[in-house]
Amino acid sequence: MQNPRPALAPPRVLVVDDDPTVSEVVAGYLDRAGYSVERAADGPAALECAARRRPDLVVLDLMLPGMDGLEVCRVLRDRGPVPVIMLTARGDEDDRILGLEIGADDYVTKPFSPRELVLRVDSVLRRSRTGGVRPGPLLHAGGVTVDPAARRATKDGRELALTLREFDLLAYLVGHPGQACGREQLMHEVWGWEFGDLSTVTVHVRRLRGKIEDDPAAPRLIRTVWGVGYRFEDGPDRMDGADRGGGGGEARPGAAEAARSGVEESQSRSGEAGAR
């Protein structure tokens, strides 16, 4: 008679919130969903818990007393990769954008549905464990090489330091060179979400441009496709119709792209906020 296989340990989630009611409700829903949950009421306690036993994911309130959630997220990221979902009661879009820029994988605005939060936790953990990218042959485009199996990316032979989500986004774009990819498409294919704030995509594209572009303000690889999303350019840079100035003359290379990026970011912080 064969011995039964040992059961896999449930994923560990650290819930950090100074509101005991919110913390208890979130922990209860996660526990019923099969997660092992630990709670902390402030930043130092959260960092101590994470140092003692590294969690698989952190649900982190932005508005913590003393050390706020942004600082806790920075410290966690400095220690190593760990998925983070931020909880925020703030109405200012800039705070949520800042959370994404320092490495949060997602955010949920209070008041929120605990069931929705559990779905977000499921999604982020699933992508982090599977890598979100199927192993396959090396991908090459625009001087960028992506190795999905090794989860390694280089630009002109220089290895890129990418977060999990940045790698998945780059792999998808490089794997579809010359193709206009909408933000909804990227959110579905890269994040695995059917819904969410599209500014999440915008922020990650901006972070990725900062790591692969010679001049992130005038991107040549990840180009904005006005009204659609983004296109990864493969081959020599060229000016298309959208990059030309009026009167038949050509605009300064990259100027139109930089202007579009600024408008796009502004729109993401206003109109696209309604996508949540």
C-alpha positions in Angstrom: 0.0 0.0 0.0 1.5 3.3 -1.1 1.8 6.1 1.4 -0.4 9.1 0.5 1.5 12.1 -0.9 2.0 14.9 1.7 -0.5 17.7 1.2 1.0 20.9 -0.2 1.2 23.7 2.3 -1.3 26.4 1.6 0.0 29.7 0.3 0.9 32.2 3.0 -0.7 35.6 2.9 0.3 38.5 5.2 -2.5 41.0 5.8 -1.3 44.4 7.0 -4.0 46.8 8.2 -4.4 48.9 11.3 -8.2 48.6 11.2 -9.0 45.3 13.1 -12.4 44.9 11.5 -11.0 45.1 8.0 -8.1 42.9 8.9 -10.4 40.3 10.5 -12.8 40.2 7.5 -10.1 40.0 4.9 -8.3 37.2 6.9 -11.5 35.3 7.3 -12.3 35.3 3.6 -8.7 34.3 2.7 -8.8 31.6 5.3 -12.0 30.1 3.9 -10.4 30.3 0.4 -7.7 28.0 1.6 -4.9 30.4 2.4 -2.7 30.5 5.5 -3.1 34.0 6.9 -1.0 36.0 9.3 -1.9 39.5 10.4 0.0 42.7 11.3 -1.3 46.1 12.4 1.6 48.3 11.4 4.7 48.5 9.2 7.4 47.4 11.7 5.3 44.4 12.7 4.7 43.5 9.1 8.4 43.6 8.3 9.1 41.5 11.3 6.6 38.9 10.2 7.9 38.9 6.7 11.5 38.5 7.9 10.5 35.6 10.2 8.7 33.7 7.5 8.5 35.0 4.0 4.9 35.3 2.8 3.8 34.3 -0.7 1.8 37.5 -1.0 1.2 40.6 1.1 -2.1 42.5 1.3 -0.9 45.9 2.4 -2.9 48.9 3.6 -1.5 52.2 2.3 -2.6 54.3 5.2 -0.7 52.8 8.1 0.3 54.7 11.3 4.0 55.7 11.4 5.6 53.8 8.5 3.1 53.9 5.7 2.3 51.2 3.2 4.5 52.8 0.5 7.6 52.6 2.7 6.7 49.0 3.8 6.4 48.0 0.1 9.8 49.6 -0.7 11.5 47.6 2.1 9.8 44.4 1.1 10.9 44.9 -2.5 14.5 45.6 -1.4 14.5 42.3 0.4 13.4 40.3 -2.6 10.5 39.7 -4.9 7.1 39.2 -3.2 3.7 40.0 -4.7 1.9 42.9 -3.1 -1.7 44.0 -3.3 -2.3 47.5 -1.8 -5.5 48.5 0.0 -6.3 52.2 -0.1 -9.1 54.5 1.1 -7.5 57.5 -0.7 -9.3 59.1 -3.6 -6.1 60.5 -5.1 -5.1 58.6 -8.2 -1.5 59.7 -7.7 -1.2 57.6 -4.5 -2.3 54.4 -6.3 0.0 55.2 -9.3 2.9 55.7 -6.8 2.1 52.3 -5.2 2.3 50.6 -8.6 5.5 52.4 -9.5 7.3 51.2 -6.4 6.4 47.6 -7.2 2.8 46.8 -6.0 1.2 44.2 -8.3 -2.3 45.5 -7.9 -4.4 47.7 -5.6 -8.0 47.6 -4.3 -9.8 50.7 -3.2 -11.8 50.7 0.0 -14.6 50.0 0.5 -14.2 46.8 -1.5 -15.8 43.4 -1.9 -13.8 40.8 0.1 -14.7 38.3 -2.7 -13.1 40.5 -5.3 -10.0 40.8 -3.1 -9.8 37.0 -2.9 -10.1 36.8 -6.7 -7.2 39.3 -7.1 -5.1 37.3 -4.7 -5.8 34.2 -6.7 -4.9 35.9 -9.9 -1.6 37.5 -8.7 -0.4 34.3 -7.0 -1.3 32.2 -10.0 0.7 34.5 -12.3 3.6 34.7 -9.9 3.9 30.9 -9.6 3.4 30.0 -13.2 5.5 32.9 -14.4 2.6 34.0 -16.7 4.8 33.2 -19.7 4.9 29.7 -21.3 8.4 28.3 -21.7 9.5 28.3 -25.3 12.2 29.4 -27.7 14.1 32.7 -27.3 12.3 35.8 -28.4 14.2 38.5 -30.3 13.0 42.0 -31.3 14.6 45.4 -31.4 17.8 44.3 -29.8 15.9 42.7 -26.9 16.2 39.0 -26.2 13.8 37.2 -23.9 14.4 33.7 -22.6 11.0 32.6 -21.2 12.3 29.3 -19.7 15.1 31.0 -17.8 13.0 34.2 -17.2 16.0 36.2 -18.4 15.9 39.3 -20.6 18.8 41.3 -22.2 19.1 44.5 -24.2 22.1 44.6 -26.5 23.7 41.9 -24.4 23.1 43.6 -21.1 20.9 41.8 -18.6 17.8 43.6 -17.5 16.6 43.8 -13.9 12.9 43.3 -14.2 10.1 42.5 -11.8 7.9 39.5 -12.4 5.2 41.6 -14.1 7.7 43.7 -16.1 9.2 40.5 -17.5 5.8 39.1 -18.5 4.8 42.4 -20.2 8.1 42.5 -22.1 7.9 38.9 -23.1 4.4 39.5 -24.5 5.3 42.6 -26.4 8.5 41.1 -27.8 6.6 38.0 -28.8 4.2 40.1 -30.8 6.5 42.6 -32.6 4.8 45.2 -34.9 1.4 44.3 -33.4 -0.8 47.0 -31.8 -1.8 45.7 -28.4 -4.7 47.3 -26.6 -4.5 47.9 -22.8 -7.5 45.6 -22.3 -5.7 42.9 -24.3 -2.5 43.4 -22.2 -4.4 43.3 -18.9 -6.0 40.0 -20.0 -2.9 38.4 -21.5 -0.3 39.6 -19.0 -2.2 40.1 -15.8 -4.8 37.5 -16.4 -7.6 39.9 -15.4 -10.9 40.4 -17.1 -11.4 43.7 -15.3 -9.3 46.3 -13.5 -7.8 49.8 -13.7 -6.1 50.2 -17.1 -3.6 52.7 -15.5 -1.9 49.6 -14.1 -0.8 48.8 -17.7 0.2 52.4 -18.3 2.4 52.5 -15.2 4.1 49.2 -16.0 4.8 50.3 -19.6 6.4 53.5 -18.2 8.6 51.5 -15.9 9.6 49.1 -18.6 10.5 52.0 -21.0 12.8 53.3 -18.2 14.7 50.1 -18.3 14.9 49.3 -22.1 14.8 52.6 -23.9 17.8 54.8 -24.6 15.6 57.8 -24.0 12.4 56.9 -22.1 10.9 60.3 -22.9 11.2 59.5 -26.6 10.7 55.7 -26.8 11.8 53.9 -29.9 10.9 50.3 -28.9 7.6 50.5 -27.1 5.6 53.0 -29.1 2.2 54.4 -28.2 -0.5 53.6 -30.7 -2.9 56.5 -30.2 -6.4 55.4 -29.1 -5.3 51.7 -29.0 -2.4 50.9 -26.7 1.2 50.0 -27.6 3.3 48.5 -30.3 6.8 46.9 -30.0 9.0 48.0 -32.9 11.3 45.5 -34.5 14.0 46.9 -36.8 15.2 50.4 -37.6 13.2 53.2 -36.1 10.9 54.9 -38.6 8.4 57.7 -38.6 4.9 56.7 -39.3 1.9 58.9 -40.2 1.0 59.4 -36.5 4.5 60.8 -35.9 4.4 63.4 -38.7 3.8 67.0 -38.1 1.3 69.2 -40.0 1.9 70.5 -43.5 3.6 67.4 -44.7 6.8 68.0 -42.7 8.1 65.5 -40.2 8.1 66.2 -36.5 11.4 65.9 -34.5 11.8 62.1 -34.0 10.3 61.0 -30.7 8.7 64.4 -29.9 5.2 63.2 -30.9 5.7 60.0 -29.0 6.7 61.9 -25.9 3.7 64.1 -26.2 1.3 61.2 -26.7 2.8 59.5 -23.6 2.1 62.5 -21.5 -1.5 62.8 -22.7 -2.0 59.0 -22.3 -0.8 59.1 -18.7 -3.1 62.0 -17.9 -6.0 60.2 -19.4 -5.2 57.0 -17.4 -5.3 59.0 -14.2 -8.7 60.4 -15.0 -10.9 58.8 -17.6 -9.6 55.2 -17.2 -10.1 55.3 -13.5 -13.7 54.5 -14.2 -12.6 51.0 -15.5 -12.4 49.7 -11.9 
